[in-house]
Amino acid sequence: MVAEMTAPVPLDQETNPWLAAAARFDEAAAKLKLDDGMRKVLRAPAREITVNIPVQLDDGRLEVFTGYRVQHSIARGPGKGGIRFAPDVTLDEVRALASWMTWKCAVVNIPFGGAKGGVICDPNILSDTELERITRRYTAELFEFIGPERDVPAPDVNTNAQTMAWIMDTYSMHSRHTCTAVVTGKPMELGGSLGRPEATGRGCMIVSSEALKLFELTPETSRVVIQGFGNVGGMAARLMKQQGFKIISIIEYDIATYNPKGLDIEALMKHRKETGSVRDFAGGENMDRHEAMFLECEILIPAATENVITSTNAARLRCRILCEGANGPTTPVADEILMANKVFVIPDILANSGGVTVSYFEWVQDRQGFFWNEELVNERLKEIMVNSFAAVVAYAAKHQVNNRTAAYMLAIDRVASAIKLRGIYA
Ligand SMILES: NC(=O)c1ccc[n+]([C@@H]2O[C@H](COP(=O)([O-])OP(=O)(O)OC[C@H]3O[C@@H](n4cnc5c(N)ncnc54)[C@H](O)[C@@H]3O)[C@@H](O)[C@H]2O)c1
């Protein structure tokens, strides 16, 4: 399938997330020699729910919003995956993200399946009270389908700890008892886990450090470029700077800032908070955001959004290691170019799995009613990330495939074995 996609394909097809997910799945399934029946089972989402939710706006008007929840697989445990609020949410995108969650949870071997949700709405023009009503009605509509043993949502684009608190409260009201384990990424006061806000960025740092060892490089001699200065990119920047990495550029949606000697990340965070942008940061120079992606560096971390590395720019990247903090930043066509250029790719389903791993810890702690200190959370996260990185790299070497295909093969194999052991019911 990937080979087929190397023929020139229109960019809208190249960047269709569902086609990209299917291409990766097909390639790995073929390499695994997965039988046709199992391919059919794993290729299609197990359940897709569409809800049209009536919500009264602040001015009294009634509006209907469309929301989705896709459960790709619950073979290894409850569904797990975020909920995004955005005007451009599509069912195809939610499907792709749900399948990525299945593979991500399997790569790090945590007992969850994969799911994802989304509501088509524009949070920029909605008030907090309107967002709360959308969240609560969406949760109520999904009541039978979510739950600690069924499907456990989390924050994603434009949703946050407050959104999770509303979901937890709505679910608990319907259940007639407080149920914290129905969502993760909650506020600390409501059963959230220490270390969760930093977890995805920390995971990126851990796998990047493991990759450096393969190249016999050290953090001090490694230049890092990060696209996206939000939760993932910001935390990765902060933690990597603390470990001695030289963060030479931060790229945001409007502009990049660059300092070949390394940026002062804490000062940049302060500047961004005060001005709303990384533009005109005193400790760096403004740079075109597209050009900054092509800076020579040891590690490039796309941690903003999907489809930023495509057939149009992949050949110009000058990084040795590409650590995918975002979901789906690289298209299948771009993958081929990166492979030809010997870029060491740490694929998204491994690189950004620190978030779901600590979400798993949050779910465990909520169910136990016993909370861990931050040191223990970070220690257990490190163990899982280091072992998963080693497993993927060893798998790639053994099967002579790239890291992405290896991660998919490892994950698909684990999910397929679970299904085989369970057997097909009726
Ligand atoms: N937060 C998590 O735990 C987590 C876990 C796994 C994967 N991810 C993925 O990581 C990515 C980032 O998530 P986040 O939680 O950090 O989001 P976020 O909203 O906190 O941060 C995203 C940042 O990227 C910037 N941005 C948006 N478009 C950009 C562009 N085209 N170029 C440069 N910068 C741009 C935004 O201004 C923002 O600062 C998403 O793909 C998300 O699905 C997040």
PDBQT file of the ligand as one rigid body, heavy atoms in Angstrom, charges set to zero:
ROOT
HETATM    1  N1  LIG A 501      -1.235  16.397  25.246  1.00  0.00    +0.000 N 
HETATM    2  C1  LIG A 501      -0.948  15.102  25.214  1.00  0.00    +0.000 C 
HETATM    3  O1  LIG A 501      -0.794  14.431  26.239  1.00  0.00    +0.000 OA
HETATM    4  C2  LIG A 501      -0.773  14.409  23.886  1.00  0.00    +0.000 A 
HETATM    5  C3  LIG A 501      -0.533  13.024  23.889  1.00  0.00    +0.000 A 
HETATM    6  C4  LIG A 501      -0.296  12.379  22.673  1.00  0.00    +0.000 A 
HETATM    7  C5  LIG A 501      -0.311  13.118  21.493  1.00  0.00    +0.000 A 
HETATM    8  N2  LIG A 501      -0.580  14.455  21.515  1.00  0.00    +0.000 N 
HETATM    9  C6  LIG A 501      -0.574  15.164  20.240  1.00  0.00    +0.000 C 
HETATM   10  O2  LIG A 501       0.438  16.171  20.274  1.00  0.00    +0.000 OA
HETATM   11  C7  LIG A 501       0.040  17.283  19.475  1.00  0.00    +0.000 C 
HETATM   12  C8  LIG A 501       0.092  18.541  20.313  1.00  0.00    +0.000 C 
HETATM   13  O3  LIG A 501      -0.772  18.380  21.427  1.00  0.00    +0.000 OA
HETATM   14  P1  LIG A 501      -0.749  19.392  22.673  1.00  0.00    +0.000 P 
HETATM   15  O4  LIG A 501      -1.530  18.733  23.733  1.00  0.00    +0.000 OA
HETATM   16  O5  LIG A 501       0.640  19.834  22.934  1.00  0.00    +0.000 OA
HETATM   17  O6  LIG A 501      -1.583  20.602  22.076  1.00  0.00    +0.000 OA
HETATM   18  P2  LIG A 501      -1.533  22.128  22.542  1.00  0.00    +0.000 P 
HETATM   19  O7  LIG A 501      -2.766  22.752  21.978  1.00  0.00    +0.000 OA
HETATM   20  O8  LIG A 501      -1.228  22.241  23.995  1.00  0.00    +0.000 OA
HETATM   21  O9  LIG A 501      -0.226  22.702  21.785  1.00  0.00    +0.000 OA
HETATM   22  C9  LIG A 501      -0.114  22.782  20.396  1.00  0.00    +0.000 C 
HETATM   23  C10 LIG A 501       0.806  23.960  20.099  1.00  0.00    +0.000 C 
HETATM   24  O10 LIG A 501       1.131  23.929  18.716  1.00  0.00    +0.000 OA
HETATM   25  C11 LIG A 501       0.936  25.219  18.150  1.00  0.00    +0.000 C 
HETATM   26  N3  LIG A 501       0.596  25.035  16.734  1.00  0.00    +0.000 N 
HETATM   27  C12 LIG A 501      -0.598  24.704  16.184  1.00  0.00    +0.000 A 
HETATM   28  N4  LIG A 501      -0.463  24.566  14.851  1.00  0.00    +0.000 NA
HETATM   29  C13 LIG A 501       0.816  24.800  14.562  1.00  0.00    +0.000 A 
HETATM   30  C14 LIG A 501       1.581  24.792  13.357  1.00  0.00    +0.000 A 
HETATM   31  N5  LIG A 501       1.013  24.506  12.188  1.00  0.00    +0.000 N 
HETATM   32  N6  LIG A 501       2.903  25.070  13.437  1.00  0.00    +0.000 NA
HETATM   33  C15 LIG A 501       3.484  25.349  14.614  1.00  0.00    +0.000 A 
HETATM   34  N7  LIG A 501       2.831  25.364  15.791  1.00  0.00    +0.000 NA
HETATM   35  C16 LIG A 501       1.507  25.096  15.762  1.00  0.00    +0.000 A 
HETATM   36  C17 LIG A 501      -0.175  25.852  18.969  1.00  0.00    +0.000 C 
HETATM   37  O11 LIG A 501      -0.136  27.263  18.896  1.00  0.00    +0.000 OA
HETATM   38  C18 LIG A 501       0.156  25.310  20.377  1.00  0.00    +0.000 C 
HETATM   39  O12 LIG A 501       1.088  26.138  21.051  1.00  0.00    +0.000 OA
HETATM   40  C19 LIG A 501      -1.314  16.896  18.889  1.00  0.00    +0.000 C 
HETATM   41  O13 LIG A 501      -1.105  16.240  17.664  1.00  0.00    +0.000 OA
HETATM   42  C20 LIG A 501      -1.850  15.897  19.901  1.00  0.00    +0.000 C 
HETATM   43  O14 LIG A 501      -2.820  15.034  19.339  1.00  0.00    +0.000 OA
HETATM   44  C21 LIG A 501      -0.814  15.107  22.689  1.00  0.00    +0.000 A 
ENDROOT
TORSDOF 0
